[in-house]
Amino acid sequence: MDLLTTALLLPLDISIDPNSNGLPGIGQLKKIVGASMTVGLVLAVLALIISAIVWALGANSSNPHLAGRGKLGVLVALGAAIVCGASVTLVNFFWNVGQQV
């Protein structure tokens, strides 16, 4: 068979959409993912508070290494909070981009 014949035999209109009732346990999985996002955000806030304290202690004790570690911790905590908060929006955005291909 040549390539043209093979291409003509393939179905031309395939439409598959995600559904919530395809597998058992989807509702529980959504709850688990939501809970893990909450835990991630709480840990990001905790890391932000601890890093800010380390930064303040390093700055007040004239310890540039400790202050630098505190600054890095603040940036990492903020990045983690951004990723946790924007994860659903990012997945939906790229899902929609993928559907247009």
All heavy atoms as an XYZ file, in Angstrom:
717
protein
N       0.842     -1.181      0.000
C       0.000      0.000      0.000
C       0.884      1.240      0.000
O       1.873      1.312      0.715
C      -0.865      0.053      1.255
C      -2.008     -0.914      1.296
S      -2.912     -0.682      2.825
C      -4.432     -0.148      2.169
N       0.477      2.180     -0.755
C       1.233      3.420     -0.758
C       0.661      4.366      0.309
O      -0.355      4.099      0.931
C       1.237      4.060     -2.142
C      -0.138      4.471     -2.616
O      -1.123      4.001     -2.024
O      -0.219      5.265     -3.562
N       1.322      5.472      0.487
C       0.977      6.419      1.549
C      -0.389      7.048      1.316
O      -1.153      7.252      2.254
C       2.067      7.497      1.646
C       1.945      8.484      2.785
C       1.998      7.748      4.111
C       3.039      9.510      2.720
N      -0.733      7.350      0.086
C      -2.019      7.975     -0.212
C      -3.181      7.040      0.110
O      -4.181      7.457      0.697
C      -2.058      8.403     -1.686
C      -3.334      9.115     -2.139
C      -3.506     10.405     -1.349
C      -3.276      9.408     -3.620
N      -3.055      5.775     -0.216
C      -4.121      4.810      0.075
C      -4.274      4.633      1.581
O      -5.394      4.564      2.096
C      -3.808      3.461     -0.584
O      -3.526      3.669     -1.962
C      -4.957      2.500     -0.432
N      -3.173      4.602      2.282
C      -3.225      4.470      3.734
C      -3.902      5.681      4.352
O      -4.711      5.552      5.267
C      -1.805      4.303      4.306
O      -1.170      3.214      3.659
C      -1.853      4.057      5.795
N      -3.575      6.881      3.861
C      -4.181      8.091      4.399
C      -5.672      8.134      4.128
O      -6.448      8.645      4.932
C      -3.497      9.317      3.805
N      -6.115      7.597      3.022
C      -7.538      7.598      2.697
C      -8.320      6.597      3.533
O      -9.519      6.758      3.740
C      -7.744      7.318      1.209
C      -7.289      8.426      0.260
C      -7.437      7.968     -1.185
C      -8.061      9.704      0.500
N      -7.675      5.552      4.010
C      -8.354      4.549      4.808
C      -8.533      4.976      6.265
O      -9.372      4.423      6.969
C      -7.587      3.230      4.758
C      -7.571      2.522      3.403
C      -6.703      1.280      3.487
C      -8.975      2.167      2.973
N      -7.741      5.942      6.721
C      -7.839      6.396      8.107
C      -9.103      7.223      8.287
O      -9.501      7.971      7.400
C      -6.620      7.240      8.477
C      -5.294      6.499      8.539
C      -4.167      7.476      8.800
C      -5.320      5.447      9.617
N      -9.761      7.109      9.431
C     -10.938      7.952      9.671
C     -10.519      9.421      9.736
O      -9.483      9.764     10.298
C     -11.480      7.463     11.009
C     -10.429      6.608     11.592
C      -9.493      6.192     10.507
N     -11.331     10.271      9.166
C     -10.968     11.677      9.060
C     -11.442     12.510     10.230
O     -10.898     13.575     10.477
C     -11.526     12.247      7.752
C     -10.982     11.599      6.480
C     -11.647     12.207      5.264
C      -9.486     11.769      6.397
N     -12.454     12.085     10.925
C     -13.012     12.908     11.993
C     -13.040     12.121     13.294
O     -13.976     11.366     13.549
C     -14.422     13.376     11.617
C     -14.965     14.383     12.599
O     -14.153     15.032     13.284
O     -16.188     14.512     12.700
N     -11.998     12.293     14.093
C     -11.928     11.635     15.393
C     -12.164     12.705     16.441
O     -11.497     13.727     16.460
C     -10.556     10.972     15.607
C     -10.339      9.889     14.573
C     -10.463     10.420     17.021
C      -8.969      9.268     14.622
N     -13.118     12.481     17.302
C     -13.436     13.450     18.347
C     -13.485     12.723     19.682
O     -14.396     11.943     19.946
C     -14.770     14.118     18.047
O     -15.093     15.017     19.077
N     -12.508     12.995     20.513
C     -12.442     12.385     21.839
C     -12.372     13.510     22.856
O     -11.497     14.365     22.781
C     -11.210     11.471     21.983
C     -11.250     10.359     20.955
C     -11.133     10.916     23.394
C     -10.000      9.522     20.912
N     -13.298     13.517     23.771
C     -13.334     14.521     24.821
C     -13.155     13.847     26.171
O     -13.591     12.707     26.361
C     -14.672     15.272     24.798
C     -14.853     16.072     23.525
O     -13.853     16.629     23.036
O     -15.998     16.139     23.022
N     -12.531     14.537     27.124
C     -12.413     13.948     28.456
C     -13.790     13.857     29.109
O     -14.648     14.705     28.905
C     -11.511     14.921     29.203
C     -11.614     16.199     28.471
C     -11.924     15.861     27.053
N     -13.993     12.788     29.871
C     -15.260     12.644     30.585
C     -14.980     12.294     32.036
O     -13.932     11.777     32.387
C     -16.166     11.605     29.924
C     -15.514     10.248     29.853
O     -14.522      9.999     30.501
N     -16.074      9.369     29.055
N     -15.941     12.602     32.867
C     -15.779     12.372     34.302
C     -16.268     11.011     34.756
O     -16.072     10.649     35.911
C     -16.527     13.456     35.075
O     -15.970     14.713     34.808
N     -16.915     10.263     33.887
C     -17.455      8.984     34.315
C     -16.774      7.803     33.628
O     -17.285      6.702     33.665
C     -18.965      8.937     34.067
C     -19.311      9.255     32.626
O     -18.434      9.386     31.784
N     -20.598      9.394     32.356
N     -15.627      8.010     33.014
C     -14.936      6.934     32.316
C     -14.271      5.940     33.243
O     -14.203      4.751     32.953
N     -13.779      6.401     34.363
C     -13.096      5.524     35.322
C     -13.682      5.740     36.710
O     -14.049      6.864     37.064
C     -11.599      5.843     35.365
C     -10.783      5.514     34.126
C      -9.378      6.066     34.274
C     -10.722      4.029     33.907
N     -13.733      4.709     37.515
C     -14.188      4.915     38.883
C     -13.120      5.641     39.696
O     -11.920      5.472     39.470
C     -14.402      3.487     39.404
C     -13.542      2.638     38.549
C     -13.475      3.311     37.209
N     -13.554      6.468     40.604
C     -12.616      7.152     41.483
C     -12.155      8.506     40.988
O     -11.262      9.101     41.597
N     -12.719      9.030     39.909
C     -12.290     10.338     39.397
C     -12.609     11.436     40.411
O     -11.809     12.347     40.624
C     -12.949     10.628     38.031
C     -12.458      9.651     36.978
C     -12.697     12.052     37.594
C     -11.008      9.780     36.632
N     -13.763     11.353     41.048
C     -14.143     12.350     42.055
C     -13.162     12.376     43.223
O     -12.766     13.444     43.691
N     -12.777     11.189     43.674
C     -11.813     11.109     44.777
C     -10.444     11.620     44.345
O      -9.731     12.255     45.118
C     -11.694      9.674     45.292
C     -12.905      9.190     46.056
C     -14.041      8.755     45.150
O     -13.870      8.595     43.951
N     -15.223      8.576     45.716
N     -10.076     11.335     43.089
C      -8.792     11.825     42.592
C      -8.769     13.354     42.534
O      -7.761     13.973     42.879
C      -8.508     11.238     41.214
C      -7.159     11.556     40.591
C      -6.030     11.036     41.474
C      -7.064     10.960     39.213
N      -9.884     13.959     42.136
C      -9.973     15.423     42.133
C      -9.814     15.979     43.539
O      -9.151     16.997     43.739
C     -11.301     15.874     41.530
C     -11.383     15.720     40.042
C     -12.725     16.220     39.531
C     -12.866     16.022     38.045
N     -14.186     16.479     37.548
N     -10.418     15.306     44.516
C     -10.286     15.746     45.906
C      -8.846     15.622     46.390
O      -8.332     16.494     47.096
C     -11.213     14.938     46.811
C     -12.666     15.293     46.651
C     -13.527     14.479     47.597
C     -14.994     14.802     47.393
N     -15.863     14.007     48.264
N      -8.176     14.543     46.011
C      -6.785     14.342     46.422
C      -5.886     15.403     45.799
O      -5.017     15.978     46.473
C      -6.313     12.923     46.038
C      -7.024     11.884     46.892
C      -4.803     12.784     46.188
C      -6.804     10.459     46.431
N      -6.100     15.704     44.513
C      -5.290     16.730     43.850
C      -5.543     18.095     44.482
O      -4.614     18.867     44.721
C      -5.569     16.741     42.330
C      -4.932     17.938     41.668
C      -5.066     15.456     41.704
N      -6.801     18.405     44.768
C      -7.124     19.678     45.424
C      -6.488     19.779     46.802
O      -5.977     20.836     47.189
N      -6.514     18.684     47.549
C      -5.893     18.689     48.870
C      -4.381     18.841     48.775
O      -3.766     19.556     49.579
C      -6.241     17.404     49.617
N      -3.766     18.203     47.774
C      -2.312     18.347     47.632
C      -1.938     19.763     47.203
O      -0.881     20.268     47.609
C      -1.766     17.315     46.644
O      -2.280     17.552     45.361
N      -2.806     20.417     46.421
C      -2.547     21.818     46.083
C      -2.626     22.694     47.333
O      -1.812     23.600     47.524
C      -3.554     22.309     45.039
C      -3.290     21.791     43.650
S      -4.557     22.274     42.459
C      -4.479     24.035     42.547
N      -3.582     22.411     48.209
C      -3.710     23.162     49.452
C      -2.483     22.958     50.328
O      -1.940     23.923     50.891
C      -4.981     22.728     50.205
O      -6.104     22.934     49.352
C      -5.155     23.510     51.488
N      -2.038     21.721     50.441
C      -0.840     21.436     51.235
C       0.369     22.161     50.639
O       1.182     22.745     51.362
C      -0.592     19.916     51.321
C       0.771     19.607     51.911
C      -1.673     19.259     52.142
N       0.487     22.150     49.304
C       1.599     22.851     48.654
C       1.581     24.342     48.928
O       2.625     24.955     49.187
N       0.399     24.945     48.894
C       0.309     26.384     49.175
C       0.619     26.695     50.632
O       1.301     27.687     50.932
C      -1.082     26.896     48.792
C      -1.352     26.977     47.303
C      -2.810     27.314     47.047
C      -0.447     28.008     46.645
N       0.150     25.852     51.544
C       0.449     26.070     52.964
C       1.950     25.937     53.215
O       2.552     26.743     53.941
C      -0.367     25.091     53.844
C       0.125     25.092     55.272
C      -1.839     25.438     53.794
N       2.580     24.936     52.592
C       4.030     24.777     52.760
C       4.804     25.921     52.122
O       5.850     26.331     52.634
C       4.475     23.429     52.179
C       4.010     22.196     52.945
C       4.449     20.924     52.228
C       4.532     22.217     54.369
N       4.294     26.471     51.018
C       4.956     27.619     50.392
C       4.895     28.841     51.313
O       5.866     29.592     51.426
C       4.319     27.928     49.041
N       3.761     29.038     51.963
C       3.640     30.157     52.915
C       4.574     29.941     54.098
O       5.257     30.879     54.544
C       2.174     30.315     53.381
C       2.070     31.282     54.544
C       1.300     30.768     52.232
N       4.643     28.720     54.599
C       5.555     28.424     55.706
C       7.004     28.664     55.294
O       7.785     29.268     56.046
C       5.363     26.982     56.168
C       6.255     26.512     57.322
C       5.949     27.314     58.575
C       6.071     25.034     57.556
N       7.370     28.222     54.098
C       8.737     28.443     53.610
C       9.019     29.926     53.435
O      10.137     30.393     53.716
C       8.940     27.704     52.290
N       8.019     30.678     52.989
C       8.200     32.124     52.835
C       8.455     32.791     54.181
O       9.353     33.635     54.309
C       6.964     32.727     52.156
C       6.993     34.232     51.925
C       8.040     34.565     50.875
C       5.637     34.717     51.486
N       7.702     32.407     55.184
C       7.881     32.995     56.519
C       9.253     32.648     57.083
O       9.981     33.519     57.586
C       6.758     32.507     57.463
C       5.420     33.103     57.026
C       7.059     32.865     58.911
C       4.213     32.501     57.726
N       9.642     31.380     56.978
C      10.947     30.961     57.512
C      12.083     31.645     56.752
O      13.050     32.126     57.360
C      11.085     29.421     57.460
C      10.117     28.788     58.459
C      12.511     28.986     57.736
C      10.022     27.287     58.351
N      11.957     31.741     55.431
C      13.011     32.382     54.635
C      13.116     33.869     54.932
O      14.218     34.429     54.959
C      12.738     32.166     53.150
O      12.774     30.798     52.837
N      11.980     34.516     55.160
C      12.012     35.937     55.508
C      12.691     36.144     56.865
O      13.458     37.111     57.047
C      10.601     36.505     55.523
N      12.450     35.243     57.800
C      13.112     35.333     59.105
C      14.616     35.126     58.952
O      15.431     35.866     59.546
C      12.499     34.310     60.084
C      11.069     34.718     60.444
C      13.351     34.168     61.333
C      10.301     33.672     61.231
N      15.021     34.139     58.158
C      16.452     33.890     57.924
C      17.097     35.096     57.246
O      18.203     35.515     57.608
C      16.641     32.607     57.082
C      18.074     32.471     56.591
C      16.240     31.390     57.895
N      16.395     35.683     56.280
C      16.910     36.868     55.589
C      17.100     38.017     56.577
O      18.128     38.691     56.577
C      15.936     37.240     54.495
C      16.333     38.366     53.582
C      17.485     39.088     53.594
C      15.572     38.889     52.505
N      17.491     40.027     52.602
C      16.312     39.916     51.917
C      14.321     38.587     51.978
C      15.845     40.655     50.826
C      13.868     39.308     50.898
C      14.619     40.333     50.330
N      16.108     38.233     57.444
C      16.201     39.309     58.431
C      17.331     39.069     59.421
O      18.084     39.991     59.771
C      14.869     39.455     59.163
N      17.466     37.829     59.882
C      18.553     37.526     60.818
C      19.918     37.711     60.163
O      20.864     38.223     60.781
C      18.417     36.095     61.342
C      17.272     35.845     62.328
C      17.165     34.363     62.656
C      17.481     36.661     63.588
N      20.027     37.293     58.898
C      21.290     37.463     58.191
C      21.626     38.927     57.949
O      22.789     39.333     58.052
N      20.617     39.716     57.634
C      20.860     41.141     57.393
C      21.207     41.878     58.690
O      22.075     42.759     58.702
C      19.631     41.777     56.750
N      20.545     41.505     59.782
C      20.794     42.195     61.055
C      22.078     41.743     61.732
O      22.633     42.478     62.549
C      19.614     41.986     62.011
C      18.424     42.823     61.604
O      18.576     43.881     60.995
N      17.239     42.347     61.933
N      22.560     40.566     61.419
C      23.793     40.083     62.042
C      24.997     40.260     61.125
O      26.058     39.713     61.413
C      23.641     38.616     62.437
O      23.491     37.827     61.271
N      24.830     40.994     60.028
C      25.905     41.247     59.055
C      26.488     39.944     58.512
O      27.703     39.806     58.361
C      27.016     42.105     59.679
O      26.496     43.346     60.065
N      25.633     39.017     58.228
C      26.039     37.741     57.670
C      25.482     37.652     56.240
O      24.334     37.277     56.040
C      25.494     36.597     58.532
C      26.033     35.258     58.117
O      26.540     35.082     57.011
N      25.908     34.281     59.015
N      26.297     38.005     55.246
C      25.774     38.045     53.880
C      25.388     36.664     53.333
O      24.482     36.555     52.507
C      26.913     38.656     53.071
C      28.133     38.462     53.879
C      27.698     38.426     55.315
N      26.065     35.621     53.785
C      25.721     34.273     53.321
C      24.311     33.890     53.781
O      23.501     33.384     53.002
C      26.749     33.263     53.829
C      26.468     31.853     53.410
N      26.619     31.429     52.113
C      26.008     30.779     54.117
C      26.283     30.148     52.036
N      25.908     29.729     53.242
N      24.020     34.139     55.050
C      22.703     33.824     55.593
C      21.626     34.691     54.945
O      20.537     34.201     54.618
C      22.715     34.028     57.115
C      21.560     33.446     57.907
C      21.501     31.941     57.741
C      21.690     33.817     59.371
N      21.917     35.960     54.718
C      20.951     36.844     54.067
C      20.689     36.400     52.628
O      19.547     36.424     52.154
C      21.463     38.277     54.095
N      21.727     35.970     51.944
C      21.559     35.485     50.572
C      20.729     34.221     50.515
O      19.892     34.044     49.620
N      20.938     33.317     51.475
C      20.132     32.097     51.533
C      18.667     32.426     51.823
O      17.760     31.795     51.293
C      20.670     31.145     52.607
C      21.989     30.536     52.286
C      21.839     29.597     51.127
N      23.101     28.928     50.864
C      23.235     27.943     50.034
N      22.200     27.507     49.353
N      24.406     27.389     49.832
N      18.457     33.423     52.679
C      17.088     33.840     52.970
C      16.406     34.429     51.748
O      15.237     34.143     51.476
N      17.134     35.246     50.983
C      16.571     35.818     49.752
C      16.227     34.722     48.756
O      15.164     34.752     48.131
C      17.576     36.778     49.105
C      17.763     38.071     49.826
C      18.806     38.917     49.105
C      19.244     40.078     49.931
N      20.285     40.887     49.252
N      17.122     33.764     48.604
C      16.860     32.649     47.686
C      15.648     31.838     48.139
O      14.806     31.444     47.318
C      18.091     31.746     47.582
C      17.947     30.540     46.661
C      17.766     30.990     45.219
C      19.172     29.642     46.796
N      15.528     31.633     49.431
C      14.369     30.909     49.968
C      13.064     31.642     49.701
O      12.049     31.026     49.385
N      13.081     32.963     49.820
C      11.883     33.755     49.531
C      11.496     33.600     48.065
O      10.320     33.396     47.733
C      12.105     35.238     49.901
C      11.023     36.125     49.308
C      12.150     35.400     51.411
N      12.482     33.666     47.184
C      12.188     33.523     45.751
C      11.663     32.132     45.415
O      10.726     31.980     44.625
C      13.433     33.837     44.924
C      13.877     35.303     44.918
C      15.177     35.443     44.143
C      12.800     36.177     44.335
N      12.247     31.107     46.008
C      11.789     29.735     45.764
C      10.372     29.542     46.301
O       9.528     28.922     45.641
C      12.772     28.715     46.385
C      12.180     27.316     46.396
C      14.080     28.726     45.624
N      10.090     30.071     47.476
C       8.747     29.941     48.051
C       7.719     30.663     47.188
O       6.620     30.146     46.960
C       8.731     30.489     49.474
N       8.060     31.844     46.693
C       7.136     32.565     45.817
C       6.929     31.810     44.504
O       5.804     31.740     43.990
C       7.656     33.976     45.548
C       7.619     34.926     46.744
C       8.258     36.258     46.374
C       6.207     35.123     47.242
N       7.991     31.239     43.966
C       7.864     30.442     42.745
C       6.986     29.216     42.953
O       6.162     28.876     42.104
N       7.139     28.567     44.094
C       6.314     27.387     44.390
C       4.845     27.773     44.530
O       3.961     27.062     44.049
C       6.808     26.717     45.669
N       4.577     28.914     45.159
C       3.195     29.366     45.298
C       2.598     29.712     43.938
O       1.432     29.400     43.669
C       3.134     30.573     46.225
N       3.390     30.312     43.063
C       2.903     30.646     41.719
C       2.580     29.373     40.946
O       1.539     29.272     40.297
C       3.940     31.513     40.973
C       3.974     32.905     41.580
C       3.625     31.587     39.483
C       5.115     33.767     41.078
N       3.461     28.393     41.013
C       3.223     27.136     40.288
C       2.001     26.410     40.846
O       1.169     25.907     40.081
C       4.475     26.236     40.336
C       4.170     24.842     39.849
C       5.584     26.853     39.515
N       1.852     26.359     42.163
C       0.682     25.691     42.758
C      -0.606     26.418     42.393
O      -1.613     25.789     42.065
C       0.811     25.630     44.278
S       1.909     24.364     44.878
N      -0.579     27.729     42.446
C      -1.782     28.489     42.167
C      -2.170     28.504     40.703
O      -3.345     28.532     40.355
N      -1.183     28.486     39.828
C      -1.458     28.600     38.392
C      -1.496     27.259     37.679
O      -1.688     27.232     36.470
C      -0.399     29.495     37.752
N      -1.346     26.162     38.385
C      -1.237     24.864     37.712
C      -2.494     24.501     36.931
O      -2.404     24.036     35.794
C      -0.897     23.776     38.723
O      -1.908     23.685     39.707
N      -3.657     24.719     37.508
C      -4.901     24.375     36.805
C      -5.073     25.254     35.566
O      -5.427     24.774     34.488
C      -6.109     24.522     37.754
C      -7.420     24.324     37.006
C      -5.999     23.533     38.897
N      -4.785     26.541     35.699
C      -4.901     27.453     34.562
C      -3.906     27.086     33.468
O      -4.247     27.119     32.277
C      -4.675     28.898     35.032
O      -5.599     29.195     36.076
C      -4.872     29.875     33.898
N      -2.684     26.736     33.844
C      -1.684     26.357     32.847
C      -2.079     25.074     32.114
O      -1.947     24.987     30.888
C      -0.319     26.167     33.517
C       0.395     27.435     33.942
C       1.624     27.091     34.778
C       0.786     28.254     32.746
N      -2.577     24.087     32.837
C      -2.991     22.839     32.196
C      -4.158     23.099     31.247
O      -4.183     22.593     30.119
C      -3.350     21.772     33.253
C      -4.041     20.582     32.628
C      -2.095     21.322     33.982
N      -5.134     23.889     31.687
C      -6.268     24.212     30.811
C      -5.822     24.990     29.579
O      -6.315     24.747     28.476
C      -7.329     25.000     31.572
C      -8.119     24.126     32.501
O      -8.267     22.938     32.267
N      -8.624     24.714     33.561
N      -4.882     25.919     29.747
C      -4.392     26.694     28.614
C      -3.736     25.780     27.582
O      -4.040     25.842     26.390
C      -3.390     27.752     29.079
C      -2.686     28.451     27.964
C      -3.326     29.406     27.202
C      -1.359     28.134     27.643
C      -2.678     30.048     26.160
C      -0.706     28.763     26.616
C      -1.370     29.732     25.870
N      -2.846     24.917     28.037
C      -2.154     24.045     27.090
C      -3.072     22.965     26.527
O      -2.877     22.506     25.400
C      -0.897     23.443     27.718
C       0.211     24.450     27.850
C       0.628     24.896     29.081
C       0.816     24.966     26.720
C       1.633     25.834     29.200
C       1.834     25.913     26.820
C       2.235     26.349     28.069
N      -4.099     22.570     27.273
C      -5.103     21.651     26.725
C      -5.819     22.316     25.555
O      -6.019     21.717     24.506
C      -6.093     21.238     27.801
C      -7.264     20.471     27.256
C      -8.491     20.976     26.938
C      -7.297     19.095     26.913
N      -9.286     19.993     26.440
C      -8.584     18.820     26.412
C      -6.380     18.054     26.987
C      -8.968     17.562     25.988
C      -6.772     16.803     26.557
C      -8.047     16.574     26.076
N      -6.215     23.575     25.744
C      -6.905     24.295     24.675
C      -6.004     24.538     23.475
O      -6.442     24.455     22.323
C      -7.473     25.614     25.203
C      -8.612     25.391     26.153
O      -9.356     24.423     26.049
N      -8.748     26.279     27.124
N      -4.726     24.820     23.719
C      -3.777     24.977     22.613
C      -3.629     23.657     21.864
O      -3.612     23.622     20.624
C      -2.406     25.485     23.125
C      -1.354     25.401     22.060
C      -2.530     26.912     23.629
N      -3.563     22.569     22.584
C      -3.440     21.262     21.960
C      -4.669     20.884     21.160
O      -4.554     20.168     20.148
N      -5.826     21.330     21.557
C      -7.046     21.031     20.811
C      -7.117     21.780     19.490
O      -7.844     21.386     18.591
C      -8.274     21.377     21.671
C      -8.443     20.489     22.874
C      -8.639     19.044     22.495
O      -9.489     18.716     21.676
N      -7.819     18.176     23.064
N      -6.379     22.873     19.373
C      -6.392     23.660     18.135
C      -5.407     23.140     17.102
O      -5.441     23.571     15.962
C      -6.089     25.125     18.448
C      -7.154     25.768     19.294
C      -6.786     27.168     19.718
O      -5.725     27.666     19.374
N      -7.654     27.795     20.474
N      -4.538     22.219     17.500
C      -3.546     21.696     16.565
C      -4.196     20.732     15.597
O      -5.037     19.973     15.893
C      -2.387     20.997     17.331
C      -1.432     20.317     16.382
C      -1.672     22.010     18.180
